[in-house]
Amino acid sequence: MSHSTFTILLGGDLTVTDRLLEATSASRFIAADSGMRHAATLGVEPELWVGDFDSTDAELAKQWPGVKQQTYPPAKTETDGEIATAEAIDRGAARLIFVGALGGERSDHALQHLFHAMSLAERGFDILLTSGEEEAVPLLPGDKKLDLPKGSLFSIIGFSALEGLDIVGARYPLHNFGLPFGSSRTVSNIAEGPVEFHLKVGRAMILARPYDMTGT
């Protein structure tokens, strides 16, 4: 890790796990609105807190008097998470970790986080989304390797039709596979240890549950 790694605190679910703490151990932090509630849980103090603060109560605000705030009007054209991401990029981010990006009360926000992450990956950023219990990583043409525990669950959700998909190191491997858009063929696979992915055409999201061994 280096100072080019930024963690964006978002308002979704969070479970503190060893993998999450390791991933963010040398990161800089920016909070987006109610995502600030995760700062105390992680034992960090973000360098910036942005948003319209429509989902931040007064008690949370009182806990962090020393954190710089940037307030935006509710009628804005970007989400608080996108604003926080732009601030991180302006500060030199190359790797972006979105904590609290999965789950939560707003499925529209969670889905938007996935699409936002994909667009960032297409721009060359290294991306991880996590709730602690679940992780998501964009898969674009090229190679990707995830260090998953043996027996843990993962899925690949195609954001388009996929061509030339390889999955190596899983209970159900694939070689040069074509996945039609909308197919569930790559849902609920099981890692045999670190898993390698190769893709020739398309874009997808790898969703992994490193602590879920129900498939064994």
Helices and strands as residue ranges (DSSP letters): E 5-9, H 18-23, E 28-32, G 33-36, H 37-42, E 48-51, H 58-63, E 69-71, H 80-90, E 95-99, H 107-122, E 126-130, E 135-139, E 142-146, E 153-158, E 162-170, E 174-179, E 189-199, E 204-209
